[in-house]
Amino acid sequence: MPPTIKQQTFSASIVTPLAQVTVVDSDEGDCNVVDFCRLATTQSTSTPSRTVYSDAAWRRTIIDTGPTATNIVATLKLLATQQYYPALATDPTGVKIPILDELQITHPDDDHIGNAAAFLIAMCDTDSTTEYVKNCNVVFSQIPSLYEKPTITATRPTFLTGSDGNDLNWCAYTASVSQSWREVMEKSGFALDISLYPQNDTILGWDFDNFHAEWDDDTQNRVSKPTCTLYYMSTSDAVGNKLKPELEAQVRIFLPEQGNLEATLKLKKDKKKAVRKWWEVSVSKNRDLLSSVSREVPLTEYQLESKLQSSEVFDLEPWTSGRPLKRVRLPQIAKLMSNMVTRQPLATATSKAINSNMKSAVKAEPHIIHSVNQVLELGTVITDLNKKDTKPNLKPVVPVAKQIIRPKTVTGLKSAAGYQYTIGPSVAQYKTMMRTIMLNRWALAGIGRLNSPGSKNILDGETTNRSSIVTMFERHDVYTTTTSPPKTVDASFSMLFTGDAFDKACDIRDTLLAWKSDIFNPPTMQVDVLKIPHHGSDRSTSSGFYSFCRAYVYFVCGSHCNTHGNPKLSTLEAIVKGFYGQRAPGNQPFRLFFSNPSAGIDWTSSTGNTTSLSAVRGILQNPVLKPSNTFSPTGYYYEMYRLKTSTAPGYASFGQVLLGKDAANNLVTWWDPSMWVKMIPTFPV
């Protein structure tokens, strides 16, 4: 039996409802459902009046889906289809289940993207469940396909007559790749160069000089203009038959700022063996996903074919088309032809030899390659689901810097005060991640190389974590009191979700400084709610970050019950030390919510060889840092909570935390005691 989804209600003291955050136990990963109330309150009295609810008042976002596990998929589907937004104490009726506006995957790592594809498959299984994800934005780092088969097209032949008395029968053939692949490749930092060649050895009496290339780009600078046009002049064989050209296309991929050739995809038929079509993929079962998914096939298993078939070639005789060819009078045919420069192969200085056996040179951690496959799988699943009769219209979105999700205009209601700011990785960092991913994938496929001077080629957790999305939810409720004199009150509210963002090289801090703080003042940033970065790891986030970024409520997602052992004691110490002599608004304690039901228990592996001490226990039993029951100017006033262990087979633990403001503009935090357990210095907890 699935667990019961309770309808939560804001307490009577809450005047301004703000958010409902549902934390899902996702083992060592992240998985949170954020329901954000984005409508402004009316401003006619000395305190904000209650928010007017409507379907548009709430925006639902799922941030990450945890590592691959069927119980997380089942739990997410249950929450997406049965969890209402919270009711007001004075009006407990009329609430609804919001649709999912956004599924956000902060970065390509299994403990964040693990269930994304399976969740969407489960949601689009029936018409009724599809309704909850229709038009959903799926935000993730879209990885380009390894290759794309160019399209070779022929334009209608033309008969040219020049003033110099020369006539020319000609036909233009163009090779190109799709705009979508080109755009994703360019965002990943690559430039494409397409060549179109005749296959000289397959055509009797072929004259290479009959091909002339016209280019849209300056090839010296490797500007990405992935089209190539060849002009073919009519020729005849020894017995007078018109020859039809057979062409091959070649795609060269460059790092434009370095001029390095990284991969060459020569697309032609291999006549020595039967070839698999380029679109064929193998199908395998991915652990315990709900559905079989497509997998990449290494390119070493086959070569690609890109040739013009006879049916695609125009015969250049005027009468074969059924109507006369267009005649164009040009001043100088000879001059026209002399200006068409024949394409030459790249100099050997820039087209270094590509190792045919690259697998030994791959510098990628295996679990990251697995996560890359999950990203590709997600893109394939979105495409396939959108073809179903249920028509979910899922919308893949590439994270970009400073993307603002603006609320919809609601007829009859005041302007929305709530905004969602998605801060994507910097352009340079995003390109570094995507370039490193592609270099390793090409190397695995045997079509690229890894020894690019000046570029970082190791594909590890640091590379992907540095490209994690950071998201801020903000409300800007401003009202004027009726006191004498009147006073303007800023009832702002903010929640910061950080994924696995990296701070030791100041990636997060620099972003937030430019975003929220005055760099000429002390570098501090106060938010109401913080989902701490990278499960509380001390490898990626320094203790200094928690001095810079402070919150009243903390969410800690992850588990120490593994070899990683997160959160680290040093991380919790850095957070708790900031509570010294302080208290949250409304004389409340600071609060930390942990997704791991075993957060307060030391862990030993099944073999007994590995032990991970509970950082929570280390803090709560520290004679200096342990929490005080009441506020003291010389103490630490805070509380720690963990999720209860799930009692429903096949489902993960989860629990809601409700956030709002009271009439005095103080943050009010409420949680369901049937889902959360308070951890105290007396153990076990």
Secondary structure, 3 states (H helix, E strand, C coil): CCCCCCCCECCCCEEEEEEEEEEECCCCCCCEEEEEECECCCCCCCCCCCCCCCHHHEEEEEECCCCCCHHHHHHHHHHHHHCCCCEECCECCCCCCCCEEEEECCCCCHHHHCCHHHHHHHHCCCHHHHCCCCCCEEECCCCCCCCCCCEEEECCCEEEEECCCCEEEEEEEEEECCHHHHHHHHHCCCEEEEEEEECHHHCCCCCHHHEEEECCCCHHHCCCCCEEEEEEECCECCCCCECCCCEEEEEEEEECCCCEEEEEEEECCCCCCCCCCCCCCEEECCCCCCCCEEECCCHHHCCCCCCCCHHHCCCCCHHHHCCCCCEEEECCHHHHHHCCECCCCCCCCCCCCCCCCCHHHCCECHHHHHHHHHHHHHHHHHHHHHCCCCCCCCEEECCCCCEEECCCCCCCCCCECEEEEEECCCHHHHHHHHHHHHHHHHHHHCCECCCCCCCCCCECHHHHHCCCCEEEEEECCEEECCCCCCCEEECCEEEEECCCCCCCCCHHHHHHHHHHCCCCCCCCEECCEEECHHHHCCCCCCHHHHHHEECCEEEECCCCCCCCCCCCHHHHHHHHHCCECCCEHHHECEEEEECCCCCCCCEECCCCCCEECCHHHHHHCCCCCCCCCCCCCCCECEEEEEECCCCCCCCCCEEEEEEEEECCCCEEEEECCCCEEEECCCCCC
